[in-house]
Structure formats: structure tokens, C-alpha cells
């Protein structure tokens, strides 16, 4: 959901209008800092949201996690990966029809 500048939290995505029809998406780190890929050499860089360049280009923030609640895992495996769906049952006669040697 959309977040205003004064309510940004670490991990929020922040959108800036950097060119007519282009947006630059960054990851907010907290305070006034964010991480992004610098376009000239594609190296990671930390900048300030209130810098003269980015301050006037701010569009909005987007919260992709709920920071008030811990993440809920949809797993029963215990390893953080989703549990595999159960395999369909195969009747013994269908199994015999597809076994080697039949």
C-alpha cells in the first residue's frame, strides 16, 4: 500500500520520477537514506531522500511488508519453503498398466 514520505519504514520501496516517463525504484533504509543502483555503472549506492536531486522527484513509497506483524510462513516443512501439494492417487490397475514389462 501507498506510504507518504514522513511514514516511510526500512524496506519500503520508494518511487521517483527521474525522466518524463521513467521511474526510479529504490529501497528505503531508514532515517533519510535509501539504496539504489546508480545508472552510470550499475553499482549499488546509498543516497539521501532529501538530497536536492531526489527531494523534488519523490512520487510515493510502497509498503510491501506489514512491519507490525512478523512474516507468516505458509510452510509445513519447517525449512521456510512452501509444502509440496499432495500427489494425485493412482489406482493399482493404472499403475500396473504403465509399469515396465507390461
MARMI-64104 format. One record per residue (C-alpha): x, y, z. Coordinates in steps of 0.05 Angstrom, whole numbers, plus 32768, in hexadecimal, padded with zeros to 4 digits. Layout:
XYZ
...
! end
This chain:
800080008000
801480487FF5
803E806C802A
804C80B68030
809380CF8038
808D80DC8083
807380958090
80A9806E806A
80C68031808E
81048009807E
80F67FD88046
80C280048024
80C980107FDA
80CE80597FC5
80BC80737F80
80DB80B07F60
80CB80D17F1D
811080D57EFD
80FD80E37EB5
80BD80F27E90
80A080AC7E8F
80D480897EBB
80D380777F04
810D80647F31
80FC80317F67
8128802F7FA5
8127800B7FE9
811F80388025
81538029805C
813980568093
8147809D80AB
814D80C18068
8177808C8043
8166805C800C
818B80297FE2
818880297F96
81B080167F59
81D580517F3C
81C580557EF2
820B80667ED8
822F80287EF0
81F77FFE7F0E
821B7FFD7F51
81F27FFE7F91
81F080427FB4
81D280617FF2
81B380A67FE9
818780D58012
813E80DE8002
814381288013
817D81367FE3
8170816E7FB1
8169813C7F77
813A81097F97
811281397FC4
80ED81587F89
80E281167F65
80C080EE7F9D
807F80CD7F87
806D809E7FC1
808280647FEB
8066801E7FE7
80637FEF8023
806D7FA7800D
806E7F8A8053
80467F968092
807A7FAE80C4
804A7FA680FF
80447F5A80F7
80797F2580EC
80797F0480A8
804C7EC780A5
806A7E8A8085
803B7E5E805D
80657E218069
805E7DDF808C
80A47DC78079
80C87DEF80AE
80FA7E0A807C
80D57E498065
80C47E2C8021
807B7E208010
80637DDA801B
805A7DB27FDA
80137DA37FC6
7FFF7D5A7FD0
80097D2D7F94
7FCA7D127F73
7FB67CCC7F87
7FC37C977F52
7F9A7C587F51
7FC07C157F52
7FA37C027F0E
7FBC7C447EEE
80007C3A7F0E
80057BF27EF2
7FF27C0B7EAC
802E7C3B7EAB
80627C107ECE
809E7BF77EA6
80937BB27E88
80487BBA7E7C
! end
